[in-house]
Amino acid sequence: MGVDKRFDILTAMAPVIIGVDEAGRGSLAGPVAVGVVAASPGLNLRRMFPGLNDSKQLSPRKRAEIYDEALRRAKAGDIKFCVRLSPALYIDTFGIVRAVRRSVWSGVRALSPDTRGVKIFLDGLLAAPPEYEQETIIKGDALVPVISLASIVAKVTRDRVMERLSKKYPEYGFERHKGYGTLSHYRAIKLHGLCDIHRRTYCKMKETSV
């Protein structure tokens, strides 16, 4: 039995399944985003969302298509999802690990305040509140459909936030690189300094090296 099939069976057996993934952990600017998706029992998410995969493996257009379908499915009551953001100031003050954990715990509890009959699947090294049954899966964003969907809603939401912020800070090009450490971003930091949404703990060493 292949890995994908095993997780399909696990999710089908769970009364309620929740997938969790993050976006923007390594960015120099902007928030970190955590997507949390809760699916109704027995749903075939691969069939509902053709092309569903790790958000990093999809084009922006495909991610947007899946996100729009997620909105439609949420309105129909087939799934629920939310995205929690922790801003740069919180990351600088408390660290990225605490920022991500806060968003994960807030999102999970918002979608399922009752822990009974819930199975949570998380990508990478993420962890849900300890009172929930959960499983953390390396590369889960590519292996487990509900995590894949969580990765997409997190990525699309964060990208759109950065595109909106680019209008306030046009000199940095956030609409292109979404706050990640591209050469053009490093050059903009050297030329203009840091703005309010930069993570200063991430950038202080970069300012002297570009």
Buried (B, 14 or more C-beta within 10 A) or exposed (E): EEEEEEBBEBBEEBEBBBBBBBBBBEBBBBBBBBBBBBBEEEBEBBEBBEEBBBBEEBEEEBBBBBBEBBEEBBEEEBBBBBBBBBBBBBBBEEEBEEBBBBBBBBBBBEBBEEBEEBBBBBBBEBBBBEEBEBEBBEEBBBBBBBBBBBBBBBBBBBBEBBEEBBEEBEEBBBBEBBBBBBEEBBEBBEEEEBBEBBBBEBBEEBBEEB
